[in-house]
Amino acid sequence: MPSRTVVSWNTMISGYSKWWKFNESIDLLSTMHRSDIKFNESIFSTALSVCGRLQSLNDGKQIHCVVIKSGCESFELVGSSLLYFYANCFEIEEGKRVFYELHGKNELLWNLMIVGYVQCNLMREALDLFMKMPKRDVVAWTTLISGYVKSEEGCKKALELFWWMRGSGELVPNEFTLDSVIRACSRLGDLCEGRLVHGILIKYGFEFDQSIGGALIEFYSDCEAIDDAKRVYNGVTNPCVNASNSLIGGLISMGKIEDAELIFKRLFEANSISYNLMIKGYAACGRVEDSKRLFEEMPQRTIVSTNTMISVYSRSGEIDKALKLFEETRGERNPVTWNSMMSGYIQNERYKEAVKLYLNMCTLQIEHTRSTFSVLFHACSCLRSLQQGQLLHAHLIKTPFQSNVYVGTSLIDMYSKCGSITDAHKSFSSISSPNVAAWTALINGYSHHGFGSQAILLFEHMLEKREVPNAATFVGILSACCHAGLVNEGVRLFRSMEKCYGVVPTLEHYACVVDLLGRAGHLQEAEEFIKKMPIEADDVVWGVLLNSCWFWMDTEVGERVAEKMFSLNPKTISAYVILSNIYAVLGKWGEKMNVRKRLRDLEVKKDPGCSWIELDNRLYVFSIKDRSHPYCNMIYATLQHLTTNLNSFHFDSF
């Protein structure tokens, strides 16, 4: 051009920006500035927006200096762009300075400042500013609501804000507001609240909006109301791939893989998310070969697809294939890849390899996520390695995940299983907002350690906090009643499960009640309880009763229970052993020999019991007649020496 004006420069800079060529926009700005062409309001606004999108703090601050020299800072568009730039660069203090200097002359800054706080996850500050706003528009309400939906524990607050907005009568929610609120209901699993919101969006004509349709499908799927999800899906004209993916995910979570398959095959153009969902779905229902086939058919594999397949191979026991895929991802691995591989090792009982992989991850300075720690604490639980768990806990303290409920729950479980209930309780106290899983983990911990009364007190405290117990919680609390000998309390809680909390008892719950009655000596009552069960008892439930018969030396009930177990599974070794022991203690040697003969005729062997000890961060396992340890001679000699001394002390004391 023979002559370039400010307008032509601005057109080119904006054009590059619209095509996401931000670096070219910055280069043009530099050239323009060197050409001594005076920037106007539009140029400043475009330039600061470009720097915000690039998160280029140095360039943006230089432009801010030019803005101040030109006196354009108080212009509405320029001030708004300045605040947008600092918010996008997470320089919230600089953003606040701009806001407090200019908000009196620029009403747009209120909403932008709230956006900045939300982007930096400063929800309390965002709410404080929202409360001070002279006039709240639908953008301000939606920004705050969506911010709470995205925050860790903010969905309830998001719903409170929405109903406040509705009650105030100030404004009508738009499609973005309703989309956020539906997603809040989805995350909370609140079917009743979500249906109310669904009614409101029908009233305003948003039911068939593509984005809201997808959110509704996801909501109903998450709440396991799959028929409602299908109804919404069928009502959307030409549903987008995201809506289809939401329904596919919901169907898979409900175990309806064939229905999901039909939706997938009808997709005009499936994306990588569609493929990943189906790969996971096939694997979850045991169709691993279909997972492999679909992975091979993918037109374009992503790292997410590879991560999914690593999990699939791991779950099917093909850990070497999972490792091969992991090795092929060098250069493109993300934290999920590492977590998937560590999880794979743990699923295949290769716990030490999982810990070694974590150490490698630390050496390479790979970012840790909450899943990293959850997976590793599970490995320590399986290894029963308290020292290793404490070392990982020390690493956790240096991260933002210490108060995270998912990591905290894994930590509680690890300390409980490794024998430190005190540390388990401390870990529970460090969780910012404990959910039902965290409460359940601690209740289980107290129960397994024999502190039944404390577990029951904890359960009552949980109810006071209005946390609704689930099936796992009742397993823990019923076990606690067993340990504390609280028969009436345990039976009362069992009866309240379905009536008060909507939890349908499973075989595990029935086994707990049988154990509760059996330990208290109510063997015939326990037997009658099993016979009246609405579902057929398995050998585990009958086995619990047989254990109680062994404790109380009741041959009458014990013989009936053992025969029932033999009819269910003739090779139930434990039933033969327990019945044999009962006869031995009661001196019924003929019956004992008959049982032992029947056991020998089966030609099966009982797995030997074992013990273990952790020493210098290594786990040593011992079983009867085990001579595999390199120092076994010294160990047996020491054991003999201790036994001799103990026997000597025993006889000397009489």
C-alpha positions as CSV (number, residue, x, y, z in Angstrom):
1,M,0.0,0.0,0.0
2,P,1.4,3.4,-0.9
3,S,-0.2,4.9,2.2
4,R,-1.3,2.9,5.3
5,T,-3.8,4.4,7.8
6,V,-4.5,3.5,11.3
7,V,-7.7,1.8,10.0
8,S,-5.7,-0.4,7.6
9,W,-3.2,-1.4,10.3
10,N,-6.0,-2.2,12.7
11,T,-7.8,-4.3,10.0
12,M,-4.7,-6.4,9.4
13,I,-3.9,-6.8,13.2
14,S,-7.5,-7.8,13.9
15,G,-7.6,-10.2,10.9
16,Y,-4.5,-12.1,12.1
17,S,-6.1,-12.2,15.6
18,K,-9.4,-13.6,14.3
19,W,-7.4,-16.4,12.6
20,W,-5.5,-17.2,15.8
21,K,-2.3,-15.9,14.4
22,F,-1.4,-13.9,17.5
23,N,2.4,-13.8,17.0
24,E,1.9,-12.2,13.5
25,S,-0.4,-9.6,15.2
26,I,2.3,-8.7,17.7
27,D,4.9,-8.4,14.9
28,L,2.6,-6.0,13.0
29,L,2.1,-3.9,16.2
30,S,5.9,-3.6,16.7
31,T,6.3,-2.5,13.0
32,M,3.5,0.0,13.4
33,H,5.0,1.4,16.6
34,R,8.4,1.8,14.9
35,S,6.7,3.6,12.0
36,D,5.7,6.4,14.5
37,I,2.0,5.9,13.7
38,K,-0.1,6.9,16.7
39,F,-2.2,4.2,18.2
40,N,-5.9,4.9,18.7
41,E,-8.5,3.3,21.0
42,S,-9.3,0.4,18.6
43,I,-5.6,-0.5,18.2
44,F,-5.0,-0.5,22.0
45,S,-8.0,-2.7,22.5
46,T,-7.0,-5.2,19.8
47,A,-3.4,-5.3,21.0
48,L,-4.2,-5.9,24.6
49,S,-6.7,-8.7,23.7
50,V,-4.0,-10.4,21.6
51,C,-1.5,-10.2,24.5
52,G,-4.2,-11.6,26.8
53,R,-4.8,-14.6,24.5
54,L,-1.1,-15.2,24.1
55,Q,-0.6,-14.7,27.9
56,S,2.3,-12.5,26.8
57,L,2.8,-10.5,30.0
58,N,5.9,-8.5,28.9
59,D,4.4,-7.3,25.6
60,G,1.1,-6.4,27.3
61,K,2.9,-4.4,30.0
62,Q,4.8,-2.5,27.3
63,I,1.5,-1.6,25.5
64,H,0.1,-0.6,28.9
65,C,2.9,1.9,29.2
66,V,2.1,3.3,25.8
67,V,-1.6,3.5,26.8
68,I,-0.7,5.6,29.9
69,K,1.5,8.0,27.8
70,S,-1.3,8.5,25.3
71,G,-3.9,9.2,28.0
72,C,-6.3,6.5,26.6
73,E,-6.6,4.5,29.8
74,S,-10.0,5.8,30.8
75,F,-11.5,5.0,27.4
76,E,-14.1,2.3,27.9
77,L,-12.8,-0.2,25.4
78,V,-9.2,0.3,26.4
79,G,-9.9,-0.1,30.2
80,S,-11.9,-3.2,29.5
81,S,-9.1,-4.7,27.4
82,L,-6.5,-3.9,30.0
83,L,-8.5,-5.8,32.7
84,Y,-9.1,-8.7,30.3
85,F,-5.3,-8.8,29.6
86,Y,-4.3,-9.0,33.2
87,A,-7.0,-11.5,34.1
88,N,-6.0,-13.8,31.3
89,C,-2.4,-13.6,32.4
90,F,-3.5,-14.4,36.0
91,E,-2.0,-11.1,37.2
92,I,-5.0,-10.5,39.4
93,E,-3.4,-7.8,41.6
94,E,-2.6,-5.7,38.5
95,G,-6.2,-6.3,37.3
96,K,-7.5,-5.1,40.7
97,R,-5.4,-1.9,40.4
98,V,-6.9,-1.2,36.9
99,F,-10.4,-2.0,38.2
100,Y,-10.2,0.3,41.3
101,E,-8.8,3.2,39.2
102,L,-11.3,3.0,36.4
103,H,-14.5,1.3,37.5
104,G,-16.2,4.6,38.4
105,K,-16.0,5.6,34.7
106,N,-16.5,2.1,33.1
107,E,-19.4,-0.1,34.1
108,L,-18.0,-3.0,31.9
109,L,-15.2,-3.5,34.4
110,W,-17.4,-5.0,37.1
111,N,-18.2,-8.1,35.0
112,L,-14.6,-8.4,33.7
113,M,-13.2,-8.2,37.3
114,I,-15.6,-11.0,38.3
115,V,-14.4,-13.0,35.3
116,G,-10.8,-12.4,36.4
117,Y,-11.5,-13.7,40.0
118,V,-13.3,-16.7,38.6
119,Q,-10.4,-17.6,36.2
120,C,-8.1,-17.5,39.2
121,N,-10.5,-19.6,41.2
122,L,-10.9,-16.8,43.8
123,M,-14.6,-17.5,44.3
124,R,-15.0,-15.7,47.6
125,E,-13.5,-12.5,46.2
126,A,-15.8,-12.9,43.1
127,L,-18.9,-13.2,45.3
128,D,-17.8,-10.2,47.5
129,L,-17.5,-8.0,44.3
130,F,-20.8,-9.4,43.0
131,M,-22.6,-8.3,46.2
132,K,-21.2,-4.8,45.8
133,M,-22.3,-4.4,42.1
134,P,-24.6,-1.3,41.6
135,K,-26.5,-3.2,38.9
136,R,-26.2,-7.0,38.2
137,D,-26.9,-8.2,34.7
138,V,-27.4,-11.8,33.4
139,V,-23.7,-12.0,32.5
140,A,-22.6,-11.3,36.1
141,W,-25.0,-13.9,37.4
142,T,-23.9,-16.5,34.8
143,T,-20.2,-15.8,35.3
144,L,-20.5,-16.4,39.1
145,I,-22.7,-19.5,38.8
146,S,-20.5,-21.1,36.1
147,G,-17.5,-20.3,38.3
148,Y,-18.9,-22.2,41.3
149,V,-19.9,-25.1,39.0
150,K,-16.3,-25.5,37.9
151,S,-14.8,-25.2,41.4
152,E,-14.1,-28.2,43.5
153,E,-17.1,-28.1,45.9
154,G,-19.1,-25.2,44.6
155,C,-22.2,-26.8,42.9
156,K,-24.5,-26.4,45.8
157,K,-23.6,-22.7,46.0
158,A,-24.2,-22.4,42.2
159,L,-27.7,-23.7,42.7
160,E,-28.3,-21.4,45.7
161,L,-27.3,-18.4,43.4
162,F,-29.6,-19.6,40.6
163,W,-32.6,-19.8,42.9
164,W,-31.8,-16.4,44.4
165,M,-31.6,-15.0,40.8
166,R,-35.0,-16.6,40.0
167,G,-36.5,-15.3,43.3
168,S,-35.3,-11.8,42.9
169,G,-37.2,-11.4,39.6
170,E,-34.5,-9.1,38.3
171,L,-33.6,-11.1,35.2
172,V,-34.4,-14.0,33.0
173,P,-31.7,-16.6,32.8
174,N,-30.1,-17.2,29.3
175,E,-29.0,-20.4,27.7
176,F,-25.5,-20.1,29.3
177,T,-27.0,-19.7,32.8
178,L,-29.2,-22.8,32.4
179,D,-26.4,-24.8,30.8
180,S,-24.3,-24.2,33.9
181,V,-27.1,-24.9,36.4
182,I,-27.9,-28.2,34.6
183,R,-24.2,-29.2,34.9
184,A,-24.3,-28.4,38.6
185,C,-27.3,-30.7,39.1
186,S,-25.4,-33.3,37.1
187,R,-22.3,-33.1,39.3
188,L,-24.4,-33.3,42.4
189,G,-26.5,-36.1,41.1
190,D,-29.6,-34.2,42.1
191,L,-32.4,-35.6,39.9
192,C,-35.3,-33.6,41.5
193,E,-33.5,-30.2,41.3
194,G,-32.4,-31.0,37.7
195,R,-36.0,-31.7,36.6
196,L,-37.1,-28.4,38.0
197,V,-34.5,-26.6,36.0
198,H,-35.5,-28.7,32.9
199,G,-39.0,-27.3,33.4
200,I,-37.7,-23.8,33.5
201,L,-35.7,-24.1,30.3
202,I,-38.7,-25.6,28.5
203,K,-40.6,-22.5,29.6
204,Y,-38.0,-20.2,28.0
205,G,-37.7,-22.4,24.8
206,F,-34.2,-23.7,25.3
207,E,-35.0,-27.4,25.4
208,F,-33.8,-28.1,21.9
209,D,-30.6,-25.9,22.1
210,Q,-27.6,-28.1,21.1
211,S,-25.5,-27.2,24.1
212,I,-28.3,-27.5,26.6
213,G,-29.5,-30.7,25.0
214,G,-26.1,-32.2,25.6
215,A,-26.0,-31.0,29.2
216,L,-29.5,-32.5,29.8
217,I,-28.5,-35.8,28.3
218,E,-25.3,-35.8,30.5
219,F,-27.4,-34.9,33.6
220,Y,-30.0,-37.6,33.2
221,S,-27.2,-40.1,32.3
222,D,-25.3,-39.2,35.5
223,C,-28.5,-39.6,37.5
224,E,-29.1,-43.0,35.9
225,A,-32.4,-41.8,34.4
226,I,-31.3,-43.2,31.0
227,D,-34.9,-43.2,29.6
228,D,-35.1,-39.5,30.2
229,A,-31.7,-39.0,28.5
230,K,-32.9,-40.9,25.5
231,R,-36.1,-38.8,25.3
232,V,-34.1,-35.6,25.3
233,Y,-31.7,-37.0,22.7
234,N,-34.5,-38.1,20.4
235,G,-36.1,-34.6,20.7
236,V,-33.0,-32.8,19.5
237,T,-32.9,-32.2,15.8
238,N,-29.7,-33.5,14.3
239,P,-27.9,-34.0,17.7
240,C,-24.3,-33.0,17.7
241,V,-21.5,-35.4,18.3
242,N,-21.1,-34.1,21.9
243,A,-24.7,-34.9,22.7
244,S,-24.3,-38.3,21.2
245,N,-21.2,-38.9,23.2
246,S,-23.0,-37.9,26.4
247,L,-25.7,-40.5,25.7
248,I,-23.1,-43.2,24.8
249,G,-21.3,-42.5,28.1
250,G,-24.6,-42.8,30.0
251,L,-25.6,-46.0,28.3
252,I,-22.2,-47.5,29.0
253,S,-22.3,-46.5,32.7
254,M,-25.6,-48.4,32.9
255,G,-24.2,-51.5,31.3
256,K,-26.2,-51.0,28.1
257,I,-23.3,-51.6,25.6
258,E,-25.6,-52.8,22.8
259,D,-27.6,-49.6,22.9
260,A,-24.5,-47.5,23.0
261,E,-23.2,-49.4,20.0
262,L,-26.3,-48.5,18.0
263,I,-25.8,-44.8,18.7
264,F,-22.1,-45.0,17.9
265,K,-22.8,-46.8,14.6
266,R,-25.3,-44.1,13.6
267,L,-22.9,-41.3,14.1
268,F,-22.1,-39.4,10.8
269,E,-18.6,-38.6,12.0
270,A,-17.4,-40.0,15.3
271,N,-14.6,-38.2,17.1
272,S,-11.9,-39.5,19.3
273,I,-14.1,-39.1,22.4
274,S,-16.7,-41.4,20.8
275,Y,-14.0,-44.0,20.1
276,N,-12.6,-43.7,23.6
277,L,-16.0,-44.2,25.2
278,M,-16.7,-47.3,23.2
279,I,-13.2,-48.8,23.8
280,K,-13.8,-48.3,27.5
281,G,-17.3,-49.6,27.3
282,Y,-16.3,-52.8,25.5
283,A,-13.6,-53.5,28.0
284,A,-15.9,-52.9,31.0
285,C,-18.4,-55.5,29.7
286,G,-15.6,-58.0,28.9
287,R,-15.5,-57.5,25.2
288,V,-11.7,-56.8,25.2
289,E,-11.3,-58.0,21.6
290,D,-13.8,-55.4,20.4
291,S,-11.8,-52.7,22.3
292,K,-8.6,-53.8,20.5
293,R,-10.4,-53.9,17.1
294,L,-11.8,-50.4,17.6
295,F,-8.5,-49.0,18.7
296,E,-6.9,-50.4,15.5
297,E,-9.7,-48.9,13.4
298,M,-9.4,-45.4,14.8
299,P,-8.7,-42.9,12.0
300,Q,-6.5,-40.8,14.2
301,R,-5.2,-41.9,17.6
302,T,-4.6,-39.3,20.3
303,I,-2.7,-39.6,23.5
304,V,-6.1,-40.0,25.3
305,S,-6.9,-43.0,23.1
306,T,-3.5,-44.5,24.0
307,N,-4.1,-43.9,27.7
308,T,-7.5,-45.6,27.4
309,M,-5.9,-48.6,25.7
310,I,-3.2,-48.9,28.4
311,S,-6.0,-49.2,30.9
312,V,-7.8,-51.8,28.8
313,Y,-4.7,-54.0,28.4
314,S,-4.0,-53.6,32.2
315,R,-7.5,-54.7,33.2
316,S,-7.3,-57.7,30.9
317,G,-4.0,-58.8,32.5
318,E,-1.9,-58.0,29.4
319,I,0.5,-55.7,31.3
320,D,3.3,-56.3,28.8
321,K,1.2,-54.9,26.0
322,A,0.2,-51.9,28.1
323,L,3.9,-51.3,28.8
324,K,4.7,-51.5,25.1
325,L,2.1,-48.8,24.4
326,F,3.5,-46.7,27.2
327,E,7.0,-46.9,25.8
328,E,5.7,-45.9,22.4
329,T,4.3,-42.6,23.8
330,R,7.7,-41.1,24.6
331,G,7.7,-37.4,23.9
332,E,3.9,-37.1,24.1
333,R,3.1,-38.6,27.4
334,N,0.9,-36.6,29.8
335,P,0.3,-37.2,33.5
336,V,-2.7,-39.4,32.7
337,T,-0.4,-41.7,30.7
338,W,1.9,-42.2,33.7
339,N,-1.1,-42.6,36.1
340,S,-2.7,-45.2,33.8
341,M,0.6,-47.2,33.7
342,M,1.0,-47.0,37.5
343,S,-2.6,-48.1,37.9
344,G,-2.0,-51.0,35.5
345,Y,0.9,-52.2,37.5
346,I,-1.2,-52.1,40.7
347,Q,-4.1,-54.0,39.1
348,N,-1.7,-56.7,38.1
349,E,-0.2,-56.8,41.7
350,R,3.1,-55.3,40.6
351,Y,3.2,-52.7,43.3
352,K,6.9,-52.1,43.4
353,E,7.0,-51.3,39.7
354,A,4.3,-48.7,40.3
355,V,6.4,-47.0,42.9
356,K,9.5,-47.2,40.7
357,L,7.6,-45.5,37.9
358,Y,6.6,-42.8,40.3
359,L,10.2,-42.2,41.2
360,N,11.0,-42.0,37.5
361,M,8.2,-39.5,37.1
362,C,9.7,-37.3,39.8
363,T,13.1,-37.5,38.2
364,L,11.7,-36.3,34.9
365,Q,9.7,-33.6,36.8
366,I,6.4,-34.8,35.3
367,E,3.4,-32.9,36.8
368,H,1.5,-34.8,39.5
369,T,-2.3,-34.9,39.6
370,R,-4.6,-36.0,42.4
371,S,-4.9,-39.4,40.6
372,T,-1.1,-39.9,40.9
373,F,-1.4,-39.9,44.7
374,S,-4.6,-41.8,44.9
375,V,-3.1,-44.6,42.8
376,L,0.1,-44.7,44.8
377,F,-1.6,-44.7,48.2
378,H,-3.6,-47.7,47.0
379,A,-0.3,-49.4,46.1
380,C,1.0,-48.8,49.6
381,S,-2.2,-50.2,51.0
382,C,-1.7,-53.4,49.0
383,L,1.9,-53.6,50.1
384,R,1.0,-52.8,53.7
385,S,4.0,-50.5,53.6
386,L,3.6,-47.7,56.1
387,Q,7.0,-46.3,55.6
388,Q,6.5,-45.9,51.8
389,G,3.1,-44.4,52.4
390,Q,4.6,-41.8,54.8
391,L,7.2,-40.9,52.3
392,L,4.5,-40.3,49.6
393,H,2.5,-38.3,52.2
394,A,5.5,-36.0,52.6
395,H,5.5,-35.5,48.8
396,L,1.8,-34.8,48.9
397,I,2.1,-32.0,51.5
398,K,4.2,-30.0,48.9
399,T,1.3,-30.1,46.4
400,P,-2.2,-28.4,46.3
401,F,-3.9,-31.8,46.7
402,Q,-3.4,-32.2,50.5
403,S,-7.0,-31.1,51.3
404,N,-8.5,-32.8,48.2
405,V,-11.3,-35.2,49.1
406,Y,-10.3,-38.0,46.6
407,V,-6.6,-38.0,47.6
408,G,-7.6,-37.7,51.3
409,T,-9.8,-40.7,51.1
410,S,-7.0,-42.8,49.6
411,L,-4.7,-41.6,52.4
412,I,-7.2,-42.6,55.1
413,D,-7.5,-46.0,53.5
414,M,-3.7,-46.4,53.3
415,Y,-3.1,-45.5,57.0
416,S,-6.0,-47.7,58.1
417,K,-4.8,-50.7,56.3
418,C,-1.2,-50.1,57.3
419,G,-2.1,-50.0,61.0
420,S,-2.1,-46.3,61.9
421,I,-5.7,-45.3,62.7
422,T,-4.4,-42.1,64.3
423,D,-2.8,-40.9,61.1
424,A,-6.0,-41.9,59.2
425,H,-8.0,-39.6,61.5
426,K,-5.5,-36.8,61.0
427,S,-5.8,-37.3,57.2
428,F,-9.6,-37.1,57.4
429,S,-9.3,-33.8,59.4
430,S,-7.2,-32.3,56.7
431,I,-9.9,-32.8,54.0
432,S,-11.6,-29.5,53.2
433,S,-15.1,-30.9,52.5
434,P,-15.3,-34.7,53.3
435,N,-17.8,-36.6,51.2
436,V,-19.5,-39.9,51.9
437,A,-16.5,-41.8,50.6
438,A,-14.1,-40.1,53.0
439,W,-16.5,-40.7,56.0
440,T,-16.9,-44.3,54.9
441,A,-13.1,-44.9,54.7
442,L,-12.6,-43.7,58.2
443,I,-15.6,-45.6,59.6
444,N,-14.2,-48.8,57.9
445,G,-10.8,-48.0,59.4
446,Y,-12.1,-47.8,63.0
447,S,-14.2,-50.9,62.4
448,H,-11.2,-53.0,61.1
449,H,-9.1,-51.8,64.1
450,G,-11.8,-53.1,66.5
451,F,-13.0,-49.6,67.6
452,G,-16.6,-50.3,67.0
453,S,-18.0,-47.7,69.4
454,Q,-15.9,-44.9,67.8
455,A,-17.0,-46.0,64.3
456,I,-20.7,-45.7,65.4
457,L,-20.1,-42.2,66.9
458,L,-18.4,-41.2,63.7
459,F,-21.4,-42.5,61.7
460,E,-23.8,-40.4,63.9
461,H,-21.6,-37.4,63.4
462,M,-21.8,-38.0,59.6
463,L,-25.6,-38.0,59.7
464,E,-25.5,-34.8,61.7
465,K,-23.5,-33.2,58.9
466,R,-26.4,-34.3,56.5
467,E,-24.1,-36.6,54.6
468,V,-26.2,-39.5,53.2
469,P,-24.7,-43.0,53.7
470,N,-24.3,-45.3,50.8
471,A,-24.0,-49.1,50.5
472,A,-20.3,-49.1,51.4
473,T,-21.0,-47.0,54.5
474,F,-23.5,-49.6,55.8
475,V,-21.0,-52.4,55.3
476,G,-18.5,-50.5,57.5
477,I,-21.0,-49.6,60.2
478,L,-22.6,-53.0,60.4
479,S,-19.0,-54.5,60.8
480,A,-18.4,-52.0,63.5
481,C,-21.6,-53.2,65.3
482,C,-20.2,-56.7,65.1
483,H,-16.9,-55.7,66.8
484,A,-18.7,-53.7,69.5
485,G,-21.3,-56.4,70.1
486,L,-24.2,-54.0,69.4
487,V,-26.7,-56.5,68.1
488,N,-29.9,-54.5,68.5
489,E,-28.2,-51.3,67.0
490,G,-26.8,-53.3,64.1
491,V,-30.2,-54.9,63.3
492,R,-31.9,-51.5,63.6
493,L,-29.4,-49.9,61.1
494,F,-29.8,-52.8,58.7
495,R,-33.6,-52.3,58.7
496,S,-33.2,-48.6,58.2
497,M,-31.0,-49.0,55.1
498,E,-33.7,-49.2,52.5
499,K,-36.5,-47.6,54.4
500,C,-34.7,-44.4,55.4
501,Y,-31.8,-44.1,52.9
502,G,-32.9,-46.0,49.8
503,V,-30.0,-48.4,50.0
504,V,-31.0,-52.0,48.9
505,P,-29.1,-54.6,50.9
506,T,-26.7,-56.8,49.0
507,L,-25.1,-60.2,50.0
508,E,-22.3,-58.3,51.8
509,H,-24.8,-56.5,54.1
510,Y,-26.6,-59.8,54.8
511,A,-23.3,-61.4,55.6
512,C,-22.6,-58.6,58.1
513,V,-25.9,-59.2,59.9
514,V,-25.2,-63.0,60.0
515,D,-21.8,-62.2,61.5
516,L,-23.5,-59.8,64.0
517,L,-26.0,-62.5,65.2
518,G,-23.4,-65.3,65.0
519,R,-20.8,-63.5,67.1
520,A,-23.4,-62.8,69.8
521,G,-24.3,-66.5,69.9
522,H,-27.7,-66.3,68.2
523,L,-26.8,-69.1,65.8
524,Q,-30.3,-70.4,65.1
525,E,-31.6,-66.9,64.6
526,A,-28.8,-66.2,62.1
527,E,-29.7,-69.5,60.3
528,E,-33.4,-68.4,60.1
529,F,-32.3,-65.0,58.9
530,I,-30.4,-66.6,56.0
531,K,-33.3,-68.7,55.0
532,K,-35.6,-65.7,54.9
533,M,-33.3,-63.6,52.7
534,P,-34.9,-62.3,49.5
535,I,-31.8,-63.3,47.5
536,E,-30.1,-66.7,47.7
537,A,-27.2,-66.8,50.1
538,D,-23.8,-67.7,48.7
539,D,-21.1,-69.8,50.3
540,V,-19.6,-66.6,51.8
541,V,-22.8,-65.8,53.8
542,W,-23.0,-69.5,55.0
543,G,-19.2,-69.4,55.7
544,V,-19.7,-66.5,58.1
545,L,-22.2,-68.5,60.1
546,L,-20.0,-71.6,60.1
547,N,-17.2,-69.5,61.6
548,S,-19.6,-68.5,64.4
549,C,-20.5,-72.2,64.9
550,W,-16.7,-72.9,65.3
551,F,-16.5,-70.0,67.9
552,W,-19.4,-71.3,69.9
553,M,-18.7,-75.0,69.3
554,D,-22.2,-75.7,68.0
555,T,-22.1,-78.9,66.0
556,E,-25.9,-79.1,65.4
557,V,-26.0,-75.8,63.4
558,G,-22.4,-76.3,62.2
559,E,-23.2,-79.6,60.5
560,R,-26.2,-78.2,58.7
561,V,-24.3,-75.1,57.5
562,A,-21.3,-77.1,56.3
563,E,-23.5,-79.5,54.3
564,K,-25.2,-76.5,52.7
565,M,-21.8,-75.1,51.8
566,F,-20.8,-78.5,50.3
567,S,-24.0,-78.5,48.2
568,L,-23.1,-75.0,46.9
569,N,-19.5,-75.8,46.2
570,P,-18.1,-79.3,47.0
571,K,-14.5,-77.9,47.0
572,T,-15.0,-75.3,49.7
573,I,-11.9,-76.2,51.7
574,S,-12.6,-73.8,54.6
575,A,-15.9,-75.6,55.4
576,Y,-14.0,-78.9,55.7
577,V,-11.3,-77.4,57.9
578,I,-13.6,-75.6,60.3
579,L,-15.9,-78.6,60.7
580,S,-12.9,-80.8,61.3
581,N,-11.6,-78.4,64.0
582,I,-15.0,-78.3,65.7
583,Y,-15.0,-82.1,65.9
584,A,-11.4,-82.2,67.2
585,V,-12.1,-79.7,70.0
586,L,-15.2,-81.7,71.1
587,G,-13.2,-85.0,70.9
588,K,-15.3,-86.4,68.1
589,W,-12.3,-88.0,66.4
590,G,-14.3,-90.4,64.2
591,E,-16.3,-87.5,62.6
592,K,-13.1,-85.5,62.3
593,M,-11.4,-88.3,60.4
594,N,-14.4,-88.7,58.1
595,V,-14.2,-85.0,57.2
596,R,-10.5,-85.1,56.6
597,K,-10.9,-88.1,54.4
598,R,-13.5,-86.3,52.3
599,L,-11.1,-83.4,52.0
600,R,-8.2,-85.7,50.9
601,D,-10.5,-87.3,48.3
602,L,-11.1,-83.9,46.7
603,E,-7.3,-83.7,45.9
604,V,-7.2,-80.0,46.7
605,K,-4.8,-78.1,48.9
606,K,-5.4,-75.3,51.4
607,D,-3.3,-72.2,50.7
608,P,-0.9,-71.7,53.6
609,G,-1.3,-68.7,55.8
610,C,1.5,-66.1,55.8
611,S,2.8,-63.2,57.9
612,W,4.9,-60.3,56.9
613,I,7.1,-57.6,58.4
614,E,8.4,-54.3,56.9
615,L,12.1,-53.6,57.6
616,D,14.2,-50.8,56.1
617,N,11.5,-50.1,53.5
618,R,11.3,-53.7,52.4
619,L,8.5,-56.2,52.9
620,Y,9.4,-59.7,54.1
621,V,6.8,-62.5,53.8
622,F,6.9,-65.7,55.9
623,S,4.8,-68.8,55.7
624,I,4.9,-72.2,57.4
625,K,8.0,-74.3,56.6
626,D,9.3,-71.4,54.5
627,R,13.0,-71.6,53.9
628,S,13.3,-69.1,51.0
629,H,14.8,-66.3,53.0
630,P,18.7,-66.1,52.7
631,Y,19.0,-65.9,56.5
632,C,16.4,-68.5,57.2
633,N,18.8,-70.6,59.4
634,M,19.6,-67.6,61.6
635,I,15.8,-66.8,61.8
636,Y,14.8,-70.3,62.9
637,A,17.7,-70.4,65.4
638,T,16.6,-67.1,66.9
639,L,13.0,-68.4,67.0
640,Q,14.1,-71.6,68.8
641,H,16.1,-69.5,71.3
642,L,13.1,-67.3,72.0
643,T,10.8,-70.3,72.3
644,T,13.2,-72.0,74.8
645,N,13.5,-68.8,76.9
646,L,9.7,-68.3,77.0
647,N,9.1,-71.9,78.0
648,S,11.8,-71.6,80.7
649,F,10.1,-68.4,82.0
650,H,6.7,-70.1,82.0
651,F,7.9,-73.1,84.0
652,D,10.0,-71.1,86.4
653,S,7.0,-68.9,87.3
654,F,5.1,-71.9,88.8
